[in-house]
Amino acid sequence: MKLFLVEKPGLYTTYQDLGRIGYMKFGVPTSGALDRFAFEVGNILVGNERGATGLEVTMQGPELIAQETFVLAVTGGDLSPMINGNRIPLWKSVLIKKGQVLEFGKPRQGVRAYITISGGFEAEEYMGSTSVYEPAGLGRRLQARDELFGTPRERKTGIGLSYTEIPEYSRDIKVRVVKGPHHDQISADVVKVFFSSTHEVSPQSNRMGYRLRSELETNHDGDVISDAVPIGGIQLPGNGQPIILLADRQTTGGYTRVGTVIGPDLPLIAQLPPGGTIHFKEVSVEEAQEAAIQVERKLRIWSRMT
């Protein structure tokens, strides 16, 4: 069933799910939604499985004309979503009627929003996932006059998170990090400065990774024998300018890694605009695991309640 006609595609709007699993050994990135928390909550609110295909909207949102009446939710960053020019609530299921227009205004908080619909979007799968990864030709961003399809299910509106449960996306964030594997090549002084410094997001950042501007002075050899790189891995080249690896990262890397951002804090990174600042805090593996358990517990509780 045709659900939307794309009048304007926005800056960078793509189909995403939770990524393609099992193909990194062949050099294929996982991809998937950068802010997994917002994406999964969006699907929960419209009654979907948490990995159902949705749209990831970056900075400037699309203009979509509804071809049917159905329920949707917009989660993540506040990019001023509207239906027929009227603001709609974030993090809540709402009804859009045939002929109405879903559009976005000025970004107010965060840089990525997620559009989920009851029943999920229908999109072509590549290696078991609908997530777009343009560098390898696995899908493409939305374009004007595209038609978006799905099979909407009946769903109540007004289902949403309470005010206290909605994340705040600041331009100055503190994220938790587990120390990395290459400390034999990075001096203790450099590591200490890394965790005590403020790091600024460079405009040369994207879904592959966020490049940071730092005042680190290093004299270490930033090269190592290439090995597998995790999402959230923080590479530290010899020039002292860290790179946080994200969903579209390469599968292996040859730079030293000073640490790894824990999963529950990656959404804060995903919502940080160029010029935003980051402070890193070291935590133990056990603390990282406990934080992940708490997030998963919330998602499961909300899934049962809605």
N, C-alpha and C positions, 0 to 999 in steps of 0.2 A: 504494500500500500504506500502511495506517495504521501509523505508527511510534510516536507518542506521544499520550497523552491528557494534557491540561494539568489537573493537580489544583490547583495554585496558579501564577499567572502571574509572580510576582516583582514587583519595583518597577517596572521598565520593560524588558521583553523584546521585541525586535523582530526580524523578518527583515531581514537586510542582505546585500548583495553588495558589489561594488566601485563601485557607484554608477551613476547614469544619465548618459550622456555625450551632449552635443550639444543640450541643452535649456536651458542657462543663458541663451541669447539670447532665450528665451521667458519668462524669469523663473522657471524651475524649478530649484531647487537640485540639486546632484549627489547629496547624501546618501551612503550607503555606510558601511562599518565605520569607526569613529573610529580604532581601533588596527589599521591595515591590516596591519602586520607580523604581529601575533598571529593575525589572521583568515586571512591567506594561509598561514601555517605550519600552522594547524589543518587547512586543506583539503589541504595537501600530505601531512600525516600519515595522512589517511584515504583517500588515493589520488585525490582530486578535482582538477579544474582549480582554479587558485588563486582564481577568482572565483565558485565555486559558492555557492549560497545557504546561509547559516548563521544562527545566532541570536546576537544581541548582548545580553548580560545586564548590567544596571547595578545595582551595589551589593548588592541583595537578589535572589538567584537564584530561579528557578521550581522547582516540583516537578512532574516529568514521569514518567508511568507508561509504560513500554515496552510496546508492543503486539506487537512482534516481537523477534527476536534479531538484533543488528547491531553494527557497530563505530563508535565515536565517539571524538572527542578534545575536551578542554577546554583552551583556551589563554588567554593574557592574564593578567589579574589573578587573584590567589589568593583566590577567594571560597569556599574550603573545599568543593569539589565532592565528592559522595559518591554511591555506589550502595548502596542498602539500608542506609544509615547507616555504611558503611565508606568512608574516604577513598580517593580514586583519584588517581593521579599526574597532574599537569598536564603539558602539552606531550608527551603520549604517547597512542598509540592504545590503546583498551581495549574490551572486549566488554561489552555490556549484554544481558541475557537477557530474554525475554518475561516480563512481570509484575514485573520489578525497577523500582525507582524511582530516578531521577536527581534529586538535590536538592542544596542548597547551605546552608552554615552561615555563620559569621561572616567578614566580609571581613578578610583578613590583610595583603594587599599589593595595591595597585591598586584600581580601582573598576569595571572592565569585563572580563568574560570572554566567550569565544566558544565556542559549541557547534557543532561540525561533525560530520557523519555521512557514512559511506561512501555515495557516490551523490548527496549533497546533498539539501536539503529542496525539496519542491515548493511553490511559492507563486505567487500571482498577480503577473503583471508589469504594471507601469505605465511606459510609454515605454521599454521595453526593459530594465527593472530591477525586481527584487523588493524593493529597499530601501524601507523604510517611511519616509514623510514625512507625519506626521499632520496638520500645519497645512493641507496642501493636499488632504487626504483620500486620499492615496496609501498605502493599507493602514492598518493599525492595530497597536497593541501586542497581545501575547497576552492572552487572557482565560480565566478558568476554564472548563473543559469544551471548549475548542478541541481539535480533532484535527489533528495534524501528520502530513503525508504525505511519502513519498519512495520510491525504489526502491533499496534497499541492494545494494551489490556485495560480493563476497567480499573480505576484506582481512585481512592479518596484524595481530595485536595486538603491543604492545610496541615499536612503531616510534616513536621520539621523539628529541628533542634531548638532547645531552649537557649536563651541569650547567653547564659553562662557556658554553654557547651560549644559555642561557635568560636573557632580560632581567630586570633588577632594576628594580622600580618604587618609587622613593623618594618621600617626601613633600617633599623639598627637591631640586630638579633644576636643572641647567644646560643650556640649550638654545642651539643655534646659530641665528643670525639674519643674513639678508642685509639690508642697509639698504634702506629704502623710498624711494618716489618723491617725497615732499613735503618734502624738507629745506629747501627755500627758504622754507617757512612755519614751520619748527620751528627754534628757535635751537640753535646748536652746544652751548651749555651744557645745554639740556634733553636733547639727545641723549646727551651725556656722562653726565648723571645717570641717564638711562634705563638705560644699559648698566652702570652701577655700583651700581644699587639692587637691593633685594630686593622682589619683587612677590608679593602674596598672592592666592590664588584666592578669589573671592567666592562665597557660596552662590547668588547669582543667575547661575549658569552652567549651560549645557546643551549639547546637540549643535550648536546654532547658533553658540555662541561662549562663551569663558571671559572673564568680567569680572574684572579685577584691581584690587586695592586697592594703590595706590602713593603714595609721598610726593613725587611730581612736582609742582612748582609751575610752571605754564605761563602765559604771557600771549599765546600765539599764537591766531589764529583757527582753530579746529579744523575749520571747514567748507571743503570743496572742491567743485568741480563733480563730481557723481556719476560714478564710473567703475567698471569691472569690478573685483571684489575676489577675490584668490586665497585658496585654503585656506592657513591659517597666517598670513595677513595680520594685522598688529598695528595696529589703529586707535588713534589718539591724539586723542580729543576735546579741546575746550578746557579741560575740567575736570581734565585730567591723569590720568584713570583709564583705562588701556589696555584694549582688548578684542581677544582673539585669535579670529579667525574660523575656524570648523571646518566639518565636512561639510554641515551643514544651514544654512549661512550664506545670507544674501540674495545675490542675483546682482550687485547694485551697491551702492556705499556712498558717502556724502558726507563722511566724516571723513578727516583726514590720516592717512597710514600711515607709521609710523616704521620699519617693517621687516617681514620675512616669516620665520617659523620654517621652517627647511628640512624637507623631507619626512621624512627619516630620524628626526628628533626629535619629530615630531608624536605618535607613540605615547606618549612620556613625558608630553606634555600630556594626552592622552586618559585616562591612568591616574592623574591627579593629583586628589585629593579636595579639597573646599572646605577652606580653611585651609592647604593646601599652598603651598609657596613656589617661585618661579622666579627664576633669574638668567639674564640674556641675554648671549651672547657674539657679537660681530660676526665674521662670516667672509666670505670672498669668494665670488662666484658659482662660481668654479672649485673652491673647496673644497667647496661645497654639491653640485656635480655629482659630484665624486669620492666623497663620502659616499653619494650615491644609487646610484652604480655599485657600490660595495662591498656594499650591502644587496641589490641585484638579483642580484649574483653569487652570494651565499650562497643566496638563494631558488632560483636555477636549479640550483645544485649539489645542494641537498637534494631538489629535484624529481626529479633523475636517480637519486639514491641510494635513494629510497623507492619 
